[in-house]
Amino acid sequence: MLETIRNAWKIVDLRKKILFTVLIIFLFRIGSVIPVPFINTELLKAVFDETMSGGLFGFVNIMSGGAFSQATLFAMSITPYINASIIIQLLTIGIPAMERIVKEGGEEGQKKQAAWTRYATIIIALIQGWAYYTTLKVTKVTETNQTLLTSEGNSILGMIVIILVFCAGSALIMWFGEQITEKGIGNGISMILFAGIVSRGPALVLGLVASYFSALEFIPILTGLLYIAAAVAVVGFVVWITNAERRLPVQYAKRVVGRKVYGGQSTFIPLKVNMTGVLPIIFASAICSIPMTINGFINGGNPPAGGFWKVFMDLFNYTSPVYAVLYFLLIIGFSYFYASIQFNPIEIANNLKKNGGFIMGLRPGRPTSDFIVKVMNKVIFIGALFLGLIATLPIIVGAIIKGGNIALGGTSLLIIVGVALETVTAMEAQMMMRHHKGFLD
């Protein structure tokens, strides 16, 4: 990776793209520390660490690089855009008219889909901004009964200003991501996510170290080395699974046209083990966090002790075994669901048949599609188990060492590894185009 970055820096065009990407990320980090008016940010930070750091709020906070817990300009981060993209993709698949516009429109269809995503992002940002404002309004400090909003923030004008500032921050981040995709290196949205998570890296590492030392009275050096080795092994395992794929060999029939022979090539259909990325984890985390989020709106995160609601909330706490099991099962279910709408075996089998391709030992058409479905289900199952293990393992480790909120570390690790590999691949592809030798060289 370092060698790829070093070689890319020597090329003028790539160096400009790298500097442009760094500039946008720098502006993103500046916006992440600009506070929104009419909010007591210091009091919010203390309350957030005590009662709101788990579940959906903790997930958004990590994705925003800590901006959510401080109610800054970019508190909503890129999550409204991600949610809008997922919703538009599902609607495009589920509504034939939208699917026809995107597929038959070509480049114009893609532009229309991008416009729909932008409009949906603004709507979702307004809804999330209102939800966050409502949470801030109902949440109070137990000891002093002090609210997280100033007197101006409790007014109608203050509410409008706070919600609009949150929405404007989400729109600006969306624009940042599009600029990186167009003029920088890699996918802009992924780079924004990467920057937000990495910015929280030092604090998370220090938190884990503090938790480890507070859990045991006497810590042998060997135990600490084993923890480091285990962390390195997990990272290596994630990289290996992320790059792993199942290749289905495809043979194209030979055709004789006049004196020339066409076809006869051998290729393969790559089936990524982790073909769904982190989307199943995002979906599962959002659903499992619904009870805690509703509790935050109603009770300010502090349900009455001794009642049914308190027992119910304890079951859905991110450190609960019930939460971990439900989280794991939802990840597996969403892995199959998202892979089924993303990968169409019947369409692939039909395309192979039209182009004269076939899988060795199988007839074109229905037998080929059935075989692809069979193989794909096995690959998805392995990928789903991988995602479930990575997502729930930090929860188990956090329960053992009695640490803080590290239940979302698996998601962060997957995003960091995925974006890093994707960016390096993009650099290598651009360098290959610039160093491609012609026939006369």
PyMOL commands that set and color helices and strands:
alter all, ss='L'
color gray80, all
select helices_A, chain A and resi 2-9+12-31+41-52+55-63+67-70+79-94+96-105+107-138+156-183+188-199+201-215+221-243+279-288+290-299+308-315+321-342+345-354+366-401+409-434
alter helices_A, ss='H'
color red, helices_A
select strands_A, chain A and resi 245-252+254-257+260-263+266-272+357-358
alter strands_A, ss='S'
color yellow, strands_A
deselect
rebuild
show_as cartoon
